[in-house]
Amino acid sequence: MRSLTLVIIVCLTSLAAYLAGTRFAGLRRTHVREAAIEALDYLGLAVAFLLCNLAVGIALILGLRTLTGRFVSVYLVNDAALAILSLLQAFIFHRWRGRSS
C-alpha cells in the first residue's frame, strides 16, 4: 500500500506539471516523448555512475584492509548521499555531453 501511495503521488504531480507546462509555460505536447527519453538517458547515466562509485569505494576499502591489516567496514559506502552525488555526476556529464555535440 505504501509504494502504491508513492506511485499515485508521483503520477498526480506529473499530471499537474504536464498541465501547467502545456497551458501556462507554452511547452509543446509533442516534446514530452523526447523529454522522457532524455530523462531515461540521464537515469541510466546516474545508475552507471552509482555502480562505478560503489565499485571504487569497495575497492578502496578492500585495499585499506589489505594494506593496514585493520577491519574497515564495506557499509561505509552504504549511504544515500552516494546516490545523490551520482545523480549530480550524471546531470553534469549529461549537460556537458549535450553541449559538446
N, C-alpha and C positions, 0 to 999 in steps of 0.2 A: 504494500500500500504506500509505503514511504517513497519508493522510487517512482511509482505512478504519479504521485503528487508532484515530484520534481519535473517529470515529463510534461505534465499539464501546465505547470507554471512557465516552463520554457516555451511551450507552444503558444500560450497566451501572450507572452511578451514578444515573441517573434511575430505573431499576427499583428500586434499593436505597432511594432516597428515597421512592418510592411505597409500597413495602412497609413501611418504617419509619413513614411517616406514617399509613398505614391501620391498622397493627397496634399501634403504641406511642403515637402522638400523638393518636389519636382523630379524624383527618381523614376526611371523607366522600369516598367514591369518586365520588359523583355531582358533586362540585365540581371535579373535575380538568379538565373541558372548559372551564368558566368561567375557571379559573386559566390555562389555555393561551391562551384568547382575550385575557385581560388581559395576559399576557406578550407576545403578538404586538402588542398595542396599545402597550405600553411599548417594544418593539423598534422599532416604526415611528416613535415619537417620537424615539428615540435616533438613528435614521438621518436624520430631518429636522433635528435639532439638529446632527449632524455635517456635513450638507450646508450648512447656514447658517453654521456656524463656518468651514468651508473657503472658502465664498464671501466672507465678511467678511475672512478672513485674506488671501486672494489680492487682494481689492480694496485692502486696506491696503498690501500690498507693491507693487502696481502704482502706487498713489498716491504712495508713498515714492519709487519710481523716477522718477516724473514730477516731483515737487517738488524732489528733491535732485539729480537727474541722475546718481545713482550706481546701480550694479547691486546689487539686493537679490534674493537667490535665492527663488524660489517654494517651493523644497524646505524652507523653514523651517516650513511648515505640514504637512509630511510627518512626523508624529510620532505614535506610538501613544498618547501622553498626551492628544492631542486627542480620540481615540475614547473613552478612559476618561472624560474630563471631559464629553463629550457624553452618555455613559451616565448620569453623575451628574446632569446637567441634566435629562435625560428622567425620571429617577427622582423628582427633586424636583417637577418640573412635574406628573407623573402623580399623585403623592401629594396635591399641592395641589389639583388638579382634582377628585380623588376626595373630598376633604374639603369642597370648596365646593359640591358638588351635593347 
